[in-house]
Amino acid sequence: MKKTGTQRSGKKNIIDLKLILRTLQYRNYRLFFIGQGLSLIGTWIQRIALSWLVYRMTGSAFFLGLVGFSSQLPSFLLSPFAGALADRLNKYRLIIITQAVAMLQAFILAWAVLTHSIAVWSIIVLSILLGFINAFDIPVRQSFVVELIGRREDLGNAIALNSAMFNVARLLGPGLAGIMINSVGEGVCFLINAISFIAVLISLFLMKIPYHKIKQKTGNILHEIKDGLRYAYHFEPIRYILIFLSIMSLVGMSYVVLMPVYVKELLHSGPEIFGILMSSSGIGALLGAIYLASRKSVLGLGKKITYSAAIMGGGLILLSQVHVLWVAMIMLFIIGLGMMVQMASSNTVLQTIVSDEKRGRVMSFYTMAFMGTAPFGSLMAGSLAGKLGAPSALILGGAACILSAIWFLKKLPVLRKKVRPIYVEKGILPQVASGIGTASNLTRPPEM
């Protein structure tokens, strides 16, 4: 009996869903996914509530930038040390410690707001503390994912699902925060975030992590950092990806800092609309992550990194000219989509080409590139918005994103040539590994 088009389509959709969710077959990763997903919703609720609290207290775009700067600067300064420690110590124990301390920070922030003892200086101090925590947590968590899956070829899917999880939280958190700020206030938002860390701690304690004897290193940690820097700098694919990501974080991703100003001055609205707009960006990012999770191969991600950055830049420029809510939602959807594909694709390529003994250090440089330059971008965006207005700051950031994408596109041929032998050697891609015997028939390197 001949199958109808609908039947064939239905079967394809089932197969695609299994492909997208394939990394959830691993128990440890599944626990990690659930615990982190619940905790990240609380994180986004706190992030939105904190931005609104600062702007409500000060009415200043500069202070919004300053708080963003304070929370992200430690990542720039300390991530290399965190990466070196990740290569020396037990990542599982380090994550438990960082998550517990982050929970304590959220409880302190909630207490200060609920007892009406909060001030701008205390927000800055607590933001710096959170920055210290994230400086260690993010590179360790990024390099820990590889220990939660059974097959190395599933790493790209694990990273994409992480991004999807992050953006489901990004979709739900801002909308919930917008409602809660009006109904119960910012203090309860911070309290909910603190409680949400219990979920991730429970998931970590339930994991069964195989024992891996870590080779003891007694050398100077500064020497190890220098060795990691030398490795990242002299290997062009890592160097160019990190440079590009740094530029995007500096000039593009700081748009979040300007959103309270944009909502209040251009759309003449309140926290509910702020939450809706941030959720629109989250929907775009979520779809971008799902798209990456559905891919069977990392081939072609180089172009995706380039085009998604240009799309994000164009979205920022168009957003600067928008004064209608539904159009702004579309623009933020596009921005979120471009940002996620660029960031997650960069992460996937880095994780698949880096040597295991240097993974922690390289991922700490990734954290520096992604989060470490963001504080300077936040400060710069806040200052530009204060002097030129939020629309002009968005235009400048978008134009810089597009110019950077053009630069990276010109570097792709070099990156493809360097990456191909690594993919063949590691056997990360079955179709590349199986083609070793016929490699001489290739007329050009496979697309990165």
Summary of the structure (lengths in Angstrom):
residues: 448
radius of gyration: 21.7
end to end distance: 41.8
largest distance: 73.7
contacts: 1684
relative contact order: 0.15
helix: 84%
strand: 0%
